Amino acid sequence: MRQLRFIFLLLTVFGELTGQSLTENVPGKVSFISSQNIYVKFKSTAGISTGDTLFVSAGNTLIPVMTVKNLSSVSCVCTAISEANLQVDKIIIAKAKIITPQAEKTAVAVKPQENQVKKVLSDSLKKDEVKNELKQRIKGSLSASSYSDFSNTSASNSNRFRYTLSLDARNIADSKFSVDSYISFKHKAGDWGEVKSNLFSALKIYNLSVRYDVNKTTQISLGRKINSRISNIGAMDGLQFEKSINNFSMGAIAGTRPDYTDYGFDSKLLQYGAYVGYSSKKTGITNESSLAFMQQTNNSKTDRRFIYLQHSNSIVKNLYFFSTFEVDLYKLTSDSLPQNTFNPTGMYLSLRYKITKNISLSGSYDARKNIMYYETYKTYIDRILETELRQGFRFQVNYRITKDIMVGVQSGYRFLKSDPHPSKNAYGYLTYSRIPGVNISATLSATLLESNYMNGKILGLSISRELFKGKLSTDIGYRYVDYRLPENLLNIRQSIAEMNLSWQIFKNLSLSMNYEGTFEKLDKYNRIYLQVRKRF
């Protein structure tokens, strides 16, 4: 009875208090990645619209990675807006809208109940605090995929297979232990000998860790894991510790880096470090910073020593800022003598601003040097001779003309000091969702490329439709590609056809099929992708 009373009061106060659009974070997963689009699957896309930004989670920070071009009742077709390395089954967050239209009518009436609601809420939290925190929650997926490539050329046909396990098990058996993993195994038909000679050529462990929550403010994890406080450093095999005190946190890590050739385990690549962080969260405002010191070695010799700074905030309304900086503190002289230094080697800035409900802007600046690992790549010195600063700008604007019509433009500019000409690209699209009479969504797109090595354009059209109340989703597309290679005066013209089919067989079982055909004047290339996924 007390729980029913609490739920009623909570819904009364928070469900009808405002008439504006609220949002909630809705998780989804990357289901398929093509050369142009990223497909994200949700339980429902209610509250998500064309042009919305989707995010990945880095600790308590949401980092924008793509925008919605097209959507059905359970899936979204998206365009990348960052250089994040997204994989199939990667968790994606959407800020779905929640509309509460009767706010003004009920806001005054519920005010006398606020103190009572707070008391019920406080009592409930105190009573169930430990129980709720230690409640077991397990979710994940198991998938099997095949990639088949065949053509009319002299190149051999190939069949590749990939099996993926994703698991997020929180508070196993209502304990303080949690397990997180993302593992894939891929191999090529008829080439099992390579797998036998090196297991890690096929087995890729991107994440496999056990976490123990000592208490609310202290965590210990063991295994392979990316630390969200220092995400750009990448995955680490070993022990990680973090302690929080109010808005501040401090941590230490010790272990090894994955092998740089096959992403396997390498005990020679020892690394260790420490970091401090600050996090402040208020209603609609976040402010997070972290500073880390890292030492990386190879065979006990210093490979790299650097400091890393990461900062993000949404202090200004509708404005989100994210940045990372790296400074190297060690180098070897021409005589192979160690020397302390202070050399900035990396800076990345990203800004996203929602001007109005229908217009949003985003941009980024990338200025990073090729990192010098003095021991790891000593035998590959030719690959690290070039240390010039590379710079890159990206800019994007999205405008919602009507509820169902969306237009957007994205551009990029990148150059090396050694390049005679910078690289430039521009991408634009026009999307019309739920076209009256035919109930399909269509997207027109165009891409222009210009670099030292290639100039070209891509024109495309794709249409999609849902059948059987969203259980079956279809998507077909065509792209015309015209490339010119200035060095050898070679022109390449291609017609690319693509067909996608997604079938939700049961609630937790789905089948995806994709065909992509590339047609040139004489040659024809075909690729067929099949995937079966079971969620649990």
C-alpha positions in Angstrom: 0.0 0.0 0.0 2.8 2.3 0.8 4.5 1.6 -2.5 1.3 2.3 -4.4 0.9 5.6 -2.5 4.5 6.5 -3.3 4.1 5.7 -7.0 0.9 7.7 -7.2 2.4 10.8 -5.6 5.6 10.5 -7.7 3.6 10.3 -10.9 1.4 13.2 -9.8 4.3 15.5 -9.1 6.8 14.6 -11.7 4.5 13.3 -14.5 2.3 16.4 -14.8 4.3 19.2 -13.2 5.5 20.7 -16.5 4.0 21.0 -20.0 7.4 21.2 -21.7 9.3 18.3 -23.4 11.4 16.3 -21.1 13.9 13.6 -22.1 15.1 10.3 -20.8 18.2 8.3 -21.8 17.1 5.3 -23.8 19.8 2.7 -24.6 20.2 1.0 -27.9 22.9 -1.0 -29.8 24.7 -0.7 -33.1 23.3 -3.5 -35.2 25.1 -3.0 -38.5 27.7 -0.7 -40.0 27.9 0.0 -43.8 30.2 2.2 -45.7 27.8 5.1 -45.4 25.4 4.5 -42.5 25.3 3.2 -39.0 22.2 1.2 -37.9 21.1 1.4 -34.3 18.4 -0.8 -32.8 16.2 0.2 -29.9 13.3 -1.5 -28.1 11.2 1.4 -29.4 12.1 4.7 -31.1 9.2 6.6 -29.5 10.4 10.0 -28.6 13.3 9.9 -31.1 13.1 12.1 -34.3 15.1 12.5 -37.5 18.0 14.8 -36.9 18.4 13.9 -33.2 21.9 13.3 -31.9 22.9 9.9 -30.4 25.6 9.5 -27.9 28.0 7.0 -26.3 28.6 7.0 -22.6 32.0 7.8 -21.1 31.5 7.5 -17.4 29.0 10.2 -16.5 29.5 12.0 -19.8 27.5 11.5 -23.0 29.7 12.0 -26.1 27.9 12.8 -29.4 28.8 10.3 -32.2 26.0 10.3 -34.8 22.7 11.9 -36.0 19.5 10.2 -37.0 18.9 10.3 -40.8 15.9 7.9 -40.9 14.0 5.8 -38.4 11.4 3.1 -37.9 9.6 1.9 -34.8 12.6 0.0 -33.5 15.7 1.2 -35.5 17.5 4.3 -36.7 19.7 4.9 -39.8 22.4 7.3 -38.7 25.4 9.3 -39.9 28.6 9.5 -37.9 29.6 13.0 -36.6 32.7 12.0 -34.7 35.8 9.8 -35.3 34.8 7.4 -32.5 35.6 3.7 -33.4 32.1 2.2 -33.2 31.6 -1.6 -33.3 28.5 -3.8 -33.7 26.8 -4.2 -30.3 28.2 -0.9 -29.0 25.8 0.7 -26.5 24.3 3.9 -27.9 22.2 6.4 -25.9 19.3 8.4 -27.3 17.7 11.3 -25.4 14.0 10.4 -26.1 11.4 13.1 -25.5 8.7 12.6 -22.9 5.7 14.9 -23.4 3.5 15.9 -20.4 0.7 18.1 -21.8 -1.4 18.8 -18.7 1.2 20.6 -16.7 -0.3 24.0 -16.0 -3.6 22.5 -15.0 -2.1 20.3 -12.2 1.1 22.2 -11.1 -0.7 24.3 -8.5 -2.7 21.5 -7.1 0.2 19.2 -6.4 2.4 21.8 -4.6 0.9 21.0 -1.1 1.9 17.4 -1.6 5.6 18.1 -2.4 6.8 17.7 1.2 4.8 14.5 1.6 6.3 13.1 -1.6 9.8 14.0 -0.4 9.2 12.2 2.9 7.8 9.0 1.1 10.7 9.1 -1.3 13.3 9.5 1.5 11.7 6.7 3.6 11.6 4.4 0.6 15.2 5.1 -0.4 16.5 4.5 3.1 14.5 1.3 3.4 15.5 -0.2 0.1 18.9 1.5 -0.5 21.1 -1.5 -0.1 18.6 -3.9 -1.6 18.1 -1.9 -4.8 21.9 -1.2 -5.3 22.7 -4.9 -5.0 19.9 -6.2 -7.2 21.2 -8.5 -9.9 20.7 -7.1 -13.5 22.0 -9.1 -16.4 21.7 -8.2 -20.1 23.6 -9.0 -23.2 23.6 -10.6 -26.6 25.1 -13.4 -28.6 25.4 -13.1 -32.4 26.7 -15.0 -35.4 27.5 -13.2 -38.6 28.9 -14.1 -42.0 30.5 -11.9 -44.7 30.7 -13.3 -48.3 32.6 -11.5 -51.0 32.6 -12.6 -54.6 33.3 -11.0 -58.0 33.9 -11.7 -61.6 37.6 -10.7 -61.3 40.6 -12.9 -60.7 40.5 -12.2 -57.0 39.5 -15.2 -54.9 36.0 -15.3 -53.3 36.0 -15.2 -49.5 33.7 -16.1 -46.7 34.3 -14.7 -43.2 32.5 -15.6 -40.0 32.2 -13.6 -36.8 30.8 -14.6 -33.4 30.2 -11.9 -30.7 29.3 -12.1 -27.0 28.3 -8.9 -25.2 27.6 -9.2 -21.5 26.8 -6.7 -18.7 26.1 -8.4 -15.4 25.6 -6.1 -12.5 25.6 -7.2 -8.9 25.8 -11.0 -9.6 23.6 -12.9 -7.2 22.8 -9.6 -5.5 26.5 -9.2 -4.5 29.0 -6.4 -5.0 30.6 -8.2 -8.0 29.9 -7.2 -11.6 31.2 -8.5 -14.9 31.4 -6.6 -18.2 32.6 -8.1 -21.5 32.7 -7.6 -25.2 34.4 -10.5 -27.1 34.4 -11.5 -30.7 35.9 -14.4 -32.7 36.3 -14.1 -36.4 37.9 -16.4 -39.0 38.1 -16.9 -42.7 36.8 -20.1 -44.4 39.7 -22.3 -45.4 42.2 -20.4 -43.4 42.1 -22.2 -40.0 45.8 -22.6 -39.9 46.3 -18.9 -39.1 44.0 -19.3 -36.1 45.9 -22.3 -34.9 49.3 -20.5 -35.2 48.0 -17.4 -33.4 44.7 -17.5 -31.5 44.6 -13.8 -31.1 44.5 -13.3 -34.8 40.9 -14.4 -34.6 40.0 -13.8 -30.9 39.5 -10.1 -30.0 38.8 -9.3 -26.3 37.8 -5.7 -26.3 36.5 -5.7 -22.7 36.6 -8.4 -20.0 36.7 -7.2 -16.5 35.4 -8.0 -13.0 34.4 -5.1 -10.7 34.1 -5.1 -6.9 32.2 -2.3 -5.2 33.9 -2.0 -1.8 31.3 0.7 -0.9 29.4 3.5 -2.6 32.6 5.5 -3.2 35.3 2.9 -3.8 35.6 0.5 -6.7 38.2 -2.1 -7.8 38.3 -3.7 -11.2 40.5 -6.5 -12.6 40.9 -7.4 -16.3 40.8 -5.6 -19.6 38.9 -2.3 -19.4 38.8 1.2 -20.8 38.7 3.8 -18.0 36.2 6.5 -18.8 38.3 9.1 -16.9 41.1 8.6 -19.3 39.3 7.1 -22.3 41.8 8.2 -25.0 44.5 6.0 -23.4 42.6 2.9 -24.5 42.1 -0.5 -22.9 44.4 -1.8 -20.2 45.0 -5.3 -18.8 45.4 -5.1 -15.1 44.1 -3.6 -11.8 42.2 -0.3 -11.6 41.2 1.4 -8.3 39.0 4.5 -7.8 37.9 6.4 -4.7 35.4 9.3 -4.7 35.1 12.0 -2.1 32.1 14.3 -2.7 32.7 15.7 -6.2 36.3 14.6 -6.4 37.7 11.3 -7.3 41.2 9.7 -7.4 42.4 6.5 -8.9 45.4 4.4 -9.8 46.0 1.8 -12.6 48.7 -0.8 -13.1 49.0 -3.5 -15.7 49.9 -3.9 -19.4 48.8 -2.6 -22.8 47.3 -5.0 -25.4 49.7 -6.3 -28.0 49.9 -3.7 -30.8 50.0 -6.3 -33.5 47.0 -8.6 -32.7 45.4 -7.0 -29.6 46.4 -10.0 -27.5 48.0 -10.1 -24.1 51.6 -8.9 -23.8 53.4 -9.0 -20.4 56.3 -6.9 -21.7 54.2 -3.7 -22.3 53.9 -2.6 -18.7 52.1 0.6 -17.9 51.0 2.3 -14.7 49.7 5.7 -13.6 47.4 7.8 -11.5 44.6 10.3 -12.0 42.4 12.8 -10.2 39.0 13.9 -11.3 36.2 16.4 -10.5 32.6 15.9 -11.4 29.6 18.2 -10.7 26.1 17.5 -11.8 23.1 19.7 -11.4 19.7 19.8 -13.2 20.7 20.1 -16.9 24.3 21.0 -16.1 27.4 18.8 -16.0 31.1 19.7 -15.4 33.7 17.0 -15.5 37.5 17.1 -15.5 40.3 14.6 -15.1 44.1 14.8 -15.0 46.3 11.7 -15.4 50.0 10.8 -15.4 51.0 7.7 -17.3 54.3 5.7 -17.7 54.4 3.1 -20.4 57.3 0.7 -20.9 58.5 -2.1 -23.1 60.9 -4.7 -21.6 61.3 -2.4 -18.6 62.6 0.4 -20.8 60.6 3.7 -20.9 58.4 3.7 -24.0 56.4 6.8 -23.3 55.7 9.1 -20.4 53.0 11.7 -20.6 50.1 13.6 -18.9 46.6 13.5 -20.1 43.8 16.0 -19.5 40.1 15.5 -20.3 37.3 18.0 -19.7 33.6 18.3 -20.6 30.8 20.5 -19.6 27.3 21.8 -20.4 27.5 24.9 -18.2 25.8 27.0 -20.9 22.3 26.0 -21.8 22.1 23.9 -25.0 25.9 24.0 -25.3 28.0 20.9 -24.8 31.9 21.0 -24.8 34.4 18.1 -24.8 38.2 18.3 -25.0 41.3 16.2 -24.5 45.0 17.2 -24.2 48.2 15.2 -24.1 51.7 16.3 -23.2 54.8 14.0 -23.6 57.4 14.3 -20.8 60.1 12.0 -22.2 62.1 11.5 -25.3 65.3 9.9 -26.6 67.9 12.2 -28.2 69.7 11.3 -31.5 72.3 9.6 -29.4 69.6 7.4 -27.8 70.0 9.2 -24.5 66.9 9.7 -22.3 65.8 13.3 -21.8 62.9 15.0 -20.0 60.7 17.2 -22.2 57.4 19.1 -22.3 56.0 18.5 -25.7 52.3 18.9 -26.5 51.3 16.0 -28.7 47.5 16.0 -28.7 44.5 18.3 -28.6 40.9 17.5 -29.5 38.1 20.0 -29.1 34.4 19.3 -29.8 31.4 21.7 -29.4 27.7 21.2 -30.0 25.1 23.9 -29.8 21.3 23.6 -30.2 20.3 27.1 -31.3 16.6 26.4 -31.5 14.3 23.4 -31.3 14.9 22.9 -35.1 18.5 24.0 -35.6 21.6 22.5 -34.1 25.3 23.1 -34.8 28.4 21.0 -34.0 32.0 21.3 -34.7 35.4 19.8 -33.8 39.1 20.6 -34.1 41.7 17.9 -34.1 45.4 18.8 -33.7 47.4 15.7 -32.8 50.9 14.6 -33.6 52.0 11.1 -34.5 52.9 9.6 -31.1 56.5 8.5 -30.7 56.9 5.1 -28.9 60.7 4.9 -28.5 60.8 1.1 -27.7 57.7 -0.5 -29.2 58.2 0.8 -32.7 62.0 0.9 -32.7 62.2 -1.6 -35.5 59.6 0.3 -37.6 61.5 3.6 -37.5 60.4 4.5 -41.1 56.8 4.6 -39.9 57.4 7.3 -37.3 59.7 9.7 -39.1 56.8 11.9 -39.9 55.9 13.9 -36.8 54.4 17.0 -38.3 51.2 18.3 -36.7 48.1 17.2 -38.4 45.1 19.5 -38.1 41.5 18.8 -38.9 38.2 20.8 -38.6 34.7 19.3 -38.8 31.5 21.3 -38.9 27.9 20.2 -39.1 24.5 21.9 -39.1 21.1 20.2 -39.0 17.8 22.0 -39.7 14.3 20.5 -39.2 12.1 22.2 -41.8 8.9 20.4 -40.7 8.2 17.5 -38.4 9.1 15.0 -41.1 11.6 16.9 -43.3 15.2 17.4 -42.2 18.2 18.8 -44.0 21.8 18.8 -42.9 25.3 19.7 -44.1 28.6 18.3 -42.8 32.1 19.5 -43.9 35.7 18.6 -43.0 39.1 20.2 -43.5 42.4 18.4 -42.7 46.0 18.9 -43.7 49.6 18.0 -42.9 52.4 20.5 -43.2 54.1 18.3 -45.7 51.0 18.1 -48.0 51.0 20.4 -51.0 47.2 20.7 -50.7 44.8 20.1 -47.8 42.1 17.5 -47.8 38.5 18.7 -47.9 35.1 17.0 -47.9 31.5 18.0 -47.7 28.4 16.0 -47.1 24.7 17.1 -47.4 21.4 15.3 -47.0 17.7 15.8 -47.2 15.4 13.4 -45.4 11.6 13.1 -45.7 10.1 10.7 -43.2 6.7 9.0 -43.5 5.9 10.3 -47.0 2.1 10.6 -47.1 0.3 7.9 -49.2 3.2 5.5 -49.4 4.4 5.6 -45.7 8.1 5.4 -46.7 11.1 7.5 -45.6 13.6 8.7 -48.2 17.0 10.4 -48.0 18.9 12.2 -50.8 22.6 12.7 -50.1 25.7 14.1 -51.8 29.4 13.9 -50.9 32.3 15.8 -52.4 36.0 14.8 -51.7 39.2 16.6 -52.5 42.7 15.4 -51.4 46.2 15.0 -52.6 45.5 11.5 -53.8 41.8 11.5 -54.8 39.1 13.9 -56.0 35.5 12.7 -56.3 31.8 12.8 -55.6 29.1 10.4 -54.4 25.4 10.9 -55.1 22.9 8.7 -53.3 19.3 7.9 -52.7 17.9 5.5 -50.0 14.3 4.6 -49.0 13.1 2.6 -46.1 9.8 1.2 -44.9 8.4 -0.9 -42.0 6.1 -3.8 -42.5 4.0 -6.0 -40.1 3.9 -3.4 -37.3 7.7 -2.9 -37.3 8.7 -6.5 -37.1 10.1 -6.3 -40.6 12.2 -3.3 -41.7 13.4 -2.8 -45.3 15.9 -0.4 -46.8 17.2 0.0 -50.4 19.7 2.4 -51.7 21.7 3.5 -54.7 25.0 5.5 -54.9 26.8 6.8 -57.9 30.6 7.2 -57.3 32.9 9.2 -59.5 36.6 9.2 -58.4 39.7 10.7 -60.0 43.2 9.8 -59.0 45.4 12.8 -60.0 48.7 10.9 -59.8 48.0 8.4 -62.5 45.1 10.3 -64.2 42.8 7.3 -63.5 39.0 7.7 -63.4 36.9 5.3 -61.4 33.1 5.3 -61.8 31.0 2.9 -59.8 27.3 2.2 -59.2 26.6 0.8 -55.8 23.3 -0.9 -54.9 22.4 -1.8 -51.3 19.5 -3.7 -49.8 18.9 -4.3 -46.1 16.3 -6.5 -44.4 15.8 -6.7 -40.6 13.3 -9.2 -39.1 12.4 -9.3 -35.4 11.5 -13.0 -35.3 10.8 -13.0 -31.6 11.1 -10.5 -28.8 14.8 -11.3 -28.3 15.7 -12.9 -31.6 16.4 -11.0 -34.8 17.8 -11.7 -38.2 19.6 -9.1 -40.4 20.5 -9.4 -44.1 22.4 -7.0 -46.3 23.5 -7.0 -49.9 25.9 -4.5 -51.4 26.9 -4.7 -55.1 29.5 -2.5 -56.7 29.4 -2.3 -60.5 32.2 -0.9 -62.7 32.4 -0.9 -66.4 34.0 -4.4 -66.5 34.1 -5.6 -63.0 31.4 -6.5 -60.5 31.9 -6.9 -56.8 29.3 -8.4 -54.4 29.0 -8.6 -50.6 26.4 -10.4 -48.6 26.1 -10.0 -44.9 23.9 -12.2 -42.6 23.5 -11.9 -38.8 21.5 -13.7 -36.2 21.3 -12.1 -32.8 19.9 -13.4 -29.5 19.4 -11.0 -26.7 19.0 -11.9 -23.1 
